[in-house]
Structures are given as structure tokens and as C-alpha cells.
Amino acid sequence: MLSDRIKKLKAYKTEKSKAKVRLSSNELPYDLPTELKEKISEEIKKVPLNRYPDPSCGELKEVLADFFGVKPDNLVLGNGSDELIYYLSIAVGDLEGAVYIPVPTFPMYEISADILGRPKVLVELDEGFDIDLENSLRALEENGVILSYYAYPNNPTGNLFSREKIREIRKKGVFTVVDEAYYHYSKESFLKEALEREDTVVLRTLSKIGLAGLRVGVLIAKEEIAREIDKMRIPFNITYPSQVIARVVLTEGREFIESAIRSVVEERERLIAEMERFEEVEVFPSRANFILFRTPFEAKKLHSELLKRGVLVRDMSYLPRLDRCLRVSVGKREENDLFLEALEESLHFLTMSEKST
């Protein structure tokens, strides 16, 4: 018999619609260079696929430690950050202890708590999409919170929460997980605190910098904390090909990654400026590789009109405070131009449709 807890779960939502331009999943829009792919191909040919991979991911950890400026003993690797979120939801405190989540945010924090039947304390962000500290502190006292999650920058709003507000909540004895999936686009981090404290960890990922297909997530923590969490890791959770490809790209492809990130940041700022020219569009500041925006129209209708014109974005209007909001990932310049063209046409169509009714 399946648990009622599982039957009540809401699955993670993603966009599956086909489109010429896919700007819905916050991936790096640039594919790896041909010469780098050739090097990967050479290395993959050497992989004994009949054998299990290195369970400790030793060589990859060395490369990742250098990439993030830490020691290998500070790292725990997961099959994407999702697996690490799940481990943390199990590891921190008793399962009766509540999990604090400022919403709207990345849904996997809620899903992992729901899978385990952990109580959740969801506090809506304020009007500026920052943490509502007063309501959060009140909720903490009333509900026995022992674990908290922060997307930093936040997905889907794109902004950075106040560092001081996060620290104020941590002072109440709350274990703090700072998910820095979009760190490379903001350059803001809690890494130093994660390396020094036993109540703070940082999550990073390779998914947003060109390797989404590998599913390599990274937890960074003080050695003692990393060692304990690593005990929970499922054996061989990082595949042999993923270990090899990530190692090649992070050694021989760093210049490509850094250049691609710079291009995305430049395009983000250009895209924001272009979107702000539309009277019907309210654009929210972003420190990530995506942009949240709101229009006077029902998000579902605008999403549909954009899709008719070959552009897929993400409808975020089902989340708290995000009525009529959509999220667009920053693509290549030509993809962004196609999005802007489709957006202009869609806004005009919806405006004329409303006038005619």
C-alpha cells in the first residue's frame, strides 16, 4: 500500500512544449565548442562502461575543489542539487522539526519536505520579493523550525535576498541552506560562512553553466559537516560519463564557460532594457540568467501567444505573488531578439483582442 503522504504529493512542474526557441529552463544557451566535444569523445572512449564509476569521485572532486576555491573534503556530490536537497531534508534534525521556506521559490525544497512528511513553514516574500522578516520570525517561534532553504539568487524572482535577514533567521538556531545555483551570474555567495560554520551549507551546480545534461550538484560545507552528509550518499550516484565529462570541461573548457557566462550577463542587461520599452511590461531586476516579468494580461494567454510564435517561456502565475507573471531565460542574442519580436506581437494581439470585446 502506498502512503497517503505520497499520493498527495504534487510532482515537479516543467515545460515540455515544443518550440523553435526554448527559453524556459534557465540553461546556458551556448553548446560546448567542437574541439572540446572532440576531447570529451576521446576520453569517453576510454570509459569501461561495464564497470562501476569511482564511488568517491576522487578526480572530479579535485577539479571541483579547484574550480570553487575549496578543498575536496569540503564537497559532497549529488545527482543534481535535487539529490542534495533531499539528503539535507533527511539529515538536519528530527523529521518532526519544521522546514522554513520563503515563497515563491524553487519547488524542490517543498517537495523534499513533503516526501518525508516534514512540517513546512511557508512565508510569502514581501512586495519587493525579499524575505518578510517580521512574519518569518513569528512563524519560526510558533512552529519549531530547524531547517531553512534560500535560493540565492531566488528562482523565479531573480533577486538576492537580504543577507542580514538570512543571518537573523539563522540566529534562532535554524540550519541554513543557501542554494547558489545561479552564483556565476550574481557573484554573491555565503561560501566563506559555509566553510567556517556548522549551521550553514552552500549548494552549487554545473547545470546552469553548460552541463545540465550531466546532473552534477555540489554541496560545500565545513569538513565535519560534509563528511557526515556524505555518509548518506547513494553509491555510484555520479555516473562514469558524468565524472569524465565534467572533469574535462572544468579543466580544458574553463575559458569557454567564463566567456559564455559573461555573454549571458551582457544579454540579460540588454534584454531587460529592451523589455522595459514595452508599456505593458513590468520587468523585475535579476541577478540570475533569467528575467521575471508581469503584464496586464492573463499569463496563460500570453504564454500561449508566445508559443504560437515559436517561443517557449515559463508561466509562473500559479505561485504566490506572481499573478500574471512569466519567466524568460536569457538565450543567445538571436534567440532573445526572436523573443522580443514575439512578445511585441503577442502584446499587440492581446491588446486588440481586449478592445474588440
C-alpha positions in Angstrom: 0.0 0.0 0.0 1.4 3.4 -1.0 1.4 6.0 1.7 -1.3 8.7 1.6 1.6 11.1 2.0 3.0 10.0 -1.4 -0.4 10.1 -3.0 -0.9 13.7 -2.0 2.5 14.8 -3.5 2.5 17.4 -6.3 5.1 16.5 -8.9 7.7 18.9 -10.1 6.4 21.0 -13.0 8.4 21.6 -16.1 7.8 22.8 -19.7 7.5 20.1 -22.3 6.0 22.0 -25.2 8.0 22.0 -28.5 9.2 25.4 -29.7 11.8 26.9 -32.1 13.2 29.0 -29.2 13.2 27.3 -25.8 13.7 29.9 -23.0 12.0 28.1 -20.1 14.6 26.1 -18.2 17.4 28.5 -17.3 20.0 26.5 -19.1 23.2 28.0 -20.6 22.2 28.7 -24.3 25.7 28.0 -25.7 26.7 24.5 -26.6 30.2 23.3 -26.0 32.8 24.1 -28.7 33.5 21.3 -31.2 37.1 20.9 -30.1 36.1 20.4 -26.5 33.5 17.9 -27.6 36.2 16.0 -29.5 38.3 15.9 -26.4 35.3 14.6 -24.4 34.7 11.9 -27.1 38.3 10.7 -26.8 38.0 10.4 -23.0 34.6 8.7 -23.2 36.0 6.0 -25.4 38.3 5.0 -22.6 35.5 4.6 -20.1 34.8 1.0 -19.2 31.1 1.1 -19.1 30.9 -2.4 -17.8 32.5 -1.2 -14.5 31.1 1.0 -11.7 32.5 4.5 -11.5 34.7 5.8 -8.7 32.3 5.9 -5.7 34.3 8.7 -4.1 34.5 10.8 -7.4 38.1 11.5 -6.3 39.4 13.0 -9.6 36.3 15.1 -10.1 36.3 16.3 -6.6 39.9 17.6 -7.0 38.8 19.5 -10.1 35.7 20.9 -8.5 37.6 21.9 -5.4 40.0 23.9 -7.6 37.0 25.4 -9.6 35.2 26.6 -6.5 38.3 27.5 -4.4 37.8 25.0 -1.6 39.2 21.6 -0.5 38.0 18.2 -1.8 36.9 17.4 1.8 34.5 20.3 1.7 32.5 18.7 -1.0 29.6 16.3 -1.3 28.4 15.5 -4.8 24.8 14.7 -5.8 22.9 13.7 -8.9 21.9 17.4 -9.4 21.3 19.7 -6.4 17.9 18.0 -6.1 19.5 14.9 -4.5 21.5 17.0 -2.1 18.3 18.9 -1.1 16.7 15.6 -0.3 19.7 14.5 1.8 19.6 17.7 3.8 15.9 17.4 4.4 16.6 14.0 5.9 19.8 14.9 7.8 19.0 18.1 9.7 17.3 17.5 13.0 14.4 15.1 13.6 11.8 14.8 10.9 9.2 16.3 13.2 11.2 19.6 13.0 9.7 22.2 10.6 11.3 23.4 7.4 11.2 27.2 6.7 10.8 28.2 3.1 10.3 31.7 1.8 7.9 31.5 -1.1 7.7 31.7 -4.1 10.9 29.8 -4.7 12.4 26.7 -6.2 9.7 24.0 -5.6 12.1 21.1 -4.7 12.5 22.4 -1.1 8.8 21.8 -0.6 8.7 18.6 -2.5 11.6 17.1 -0.4 9.9 18.0 2.8 6.6 16.6 1.6 8.2 13.3 0.6 9.4 12.9 4.2 6.3 14.2 5.8 8.2 17.1 7.4 6.2 20.1 8.6 6.6 23.2 6.4 6.5 26.8 7.3 5.9 28.8 4.1 6.2 32.6 4.5 5.4 34.8 1.5 8.0 37.2 0.3 7.3 40.9 0.8 6.3 43.2 -2.1 9.9 43.6 -3.2 10.4 39.8 -3.3 12.6 39.9 -0.2 12.2 37.9 3.0 9.4 39.2 5.2 11.5 39.1 8.4 8.8 40.0 10.9 6.4 37.3 9.7 9.2 34.9 9.3 10.5 35.3 12.9 7.0 35.0 14.2 6.4 31.8 12.3 9.7 30.4 13.5 8.8 30.8 17.1 5.4 29.3 16.6 6.4 26.2 14.6 9.8 24.9 15.9 11.7 25.5 12.7 15.1 23.8 12.5 16.0 23.9 8.8 15.7 26.7 6.1 16.3 26.9 2.4 17.2 30.0 0.4 17.7 30.2 -3.4 20.3 32.9 -3.8 19.5 34.5 -6.3 16.0 33.4 -5.9 14.2 31.4 -8.6 11.9 32.5 -10.1 12.1 36.2 -8.9 15.8 36.6 -9.8 16.7 38.8 -6.9 19.1 38.3 -4.0 17.6 38.1 -0.5 18.9 40.4 2.2 22.0 38.7 3.7 21.2 40.2 7.1 17.7 38.8 7.1 19.0 35.3 6.4 21.5 35.8 9.3 18.8 37.0 11.6 16.8 33.8 11.0 19.9 31.7 11.4 20.5 33.3 14.9 17.3 31.5 16.0 19.1 28.2 15.8 18.0 27.4 12.2 20.3 25.3 10.0 20.8 27.4 6.8 21.0 26.0 3.3 21.9 28.7 0.7 21.3 27.3 -2.8 23.6 29.2 -5.1 22.6 27.5 -8.4 22.9 30.9 -10.2 26.1 32.1 -8.4 28.1 32.5 -11.6 25.6 35.2 -12.7 25.5 37.1 -9.4 29.0 36.5 -7.9 27.4 36.8 -4.5 27.9 34.0 -2.0 27.8 32.6 1.5 30.7 30.3 0.8 33.0 31.8 3.5 30.4 31.2 6.1 29.7 27.7 4.9 33.4 26.8 5.3 33.5 28.3 8.8 30.2 27.4 10.4 28.4 24.1 11.3 25.0 25.6 10.7 25.4 26.7 7.1 26.0 24.9 3.8 26.1 26.2 0.2 24.8 24.3 -2.9 26.2 24.8 -6.3 25.5 23.1 -9.6 27.1 22.6 -13.1 23.6 22.7 -14.7 23.5 26.4 -15.2 26.9 26.8 -16.7 26.6 24.4 -19.7 26.4 20.9 -18.2 22.7 20.5 -17.4 22.7 17.1 -19.1 25.3 15.7 -16.6 23.3 16.3 -13.4 26.2 17.2 -11.1 25.2 19.0 -8.0 27.7 20.2 -5.3 27.3 20.7 -1.6 30.0 22.8 0.1 30.4 22.7 3.8 32.9 22.6 6.7 34.8 19.3 6.5 33.0 17.8 9.5 29.5 18.6 8.1 30.4 17.4 4.6 31.8 14.1 6.0 28.5 13.3 7.9 26.3 14.2 4.9 28.4 12.1 2.6 27.6 9.0 4.6 24.0 9.3 3.2 25.1 9.4 -0.5 23.7 6.6 -2.7 26.6 4.5 -4.0 27.8 5.5 -7.5 25.4 8.4 -7.7 27.6 10.3 -10.2 27.9 8.2 -13.4 31.2 7.4 -15.0 30.5 9.5 -18.1 29.4 12.5 -16.0 32.6 12.3 -13.9 34.8 12.2 -17.0 32.9 14.9 -19.0 32.7 17.3 -16.0 36.4 16.8 -15.4 37.4 17.6 -19.0 35.1 20.6 -19.3 36.2 22.1 -16.0 39.9 21.8 -16.9 40.1 22.4 -20.6 36.8 24.4 -21.0 37.0 27.0 -18.3 37.7 29.8 -20.7 34.6 28.8 -22.7 32.5 28.7 -19.5 33.7 32.1 -18.3 33.2 33.7 -21.7 29.7 32.2 -22.0 28.7 33.5 -18.6 29.9 37.0 -19.5 27.8 36.8 -22.7 24.7 35.8 -20.8 25.1 38.6 -18.2 25.5 41.2 -21.1 22.5 39.8 -22.8 20.5 39.9 -19.6 21.1 43.6 -19.2 20.3 44.2 -22.9 17.1 42.1 -22.7 15.9 43.9 -19.5 16.4 47.3 -21.2 14.6 46.2 -24.3 11.7 44.7 -22.4 11.3 47.9 -20.3 10.4 49.7 -23.5 7.1 48.0 -23.7 4.5 50.0 -21.7 2.6 46.8 -20.8 5.6 45.0 -19.3 6.8 45.3 -15.7 10.3 43.9 -15.6 11.8 42.8 -12.3 15.6 43.1 -11.5 17.6 40.0 -12.0 21.0 38.7 -10.8 20.5 35.3 -12.4 20.3 34.0 -16.0 16.5 34.6 -16.3 14.1 37.5 -16.1 10.7 37.6 -14.3 8.1 40.0 -15.9 4.5 40.9 -15.4 1.9 42.2 -17.9 -1.8 43.2 -17.6 -2.8 40.0 -19.4 -3.5 36.5 -18.1 -0.2 34.7 -18.0 -1.6 31.6 -19.6 -2.9 33.6 -22.6 0.4 35.4 -23.1 2.3 32.1 -22.8 0.1 30.6 -25.4 0.6 33.5 -27.8 4.4 33.4 -27.4 4.3 29.6 -28.1 2.3 30.2 -31.3 5.1 32.4 -32.4 7.7 29.7 -31.7 8.9 30.9 -28.3 8.6 28.9 -25.1 8.9 30.7 -21.7 7.6 29.7 -18.2 4.3 30.6 -16.8 4.9 31.4 -13.1 1.4 32.8 -12.3 0.4 29.7 -10.2 2.9 30.8 -7.5 2.2 33.2 -4.6 2.6 36.9 -5.5 3.3 36.1 -9.2 -0.1 36.8 -10.7 0.2 37.5 -14.5 4.0 36.7 -14.3 6.2 34.8 -16.7 9.9 34.0 -16.6 12.1 34.0 -19.6 15.6 32.5 -19.6 18.4 34.6 -21.2 19.3 33.0 -24.5 21.7 33.8 -27.4 21.3 37.2 -28.9 19.3 35.9 -31.9 17.0 33.9 -29.6 16.4 36.9 -27.4 15.6 39.0 -30.5 13.1 36.4 -31.6 11.5 36.5 -28.1 11.3 40.3 -28.2 9.6 40.2 -31.6 7.2 37.5 -30.4 6.5 39.5 -27.2 5.7 42.7 -29.1 3.4 40.8 -31.5 1.7 38.9 -28.6 1.1 42.1 -26.6 -0.4 43.8 -29.6 -2.7 40.9 -30.3 -3.9 40.6 -26.7 -4.4 44.4 -26.5 -6.5 44.4 -29.7 -8.4 41.4 -28.6 -9.4 43.1 -25.4 -10.5 46.2 -27.2 -12.7 44.2 -29.5 -14.6 42.5 -26.7 
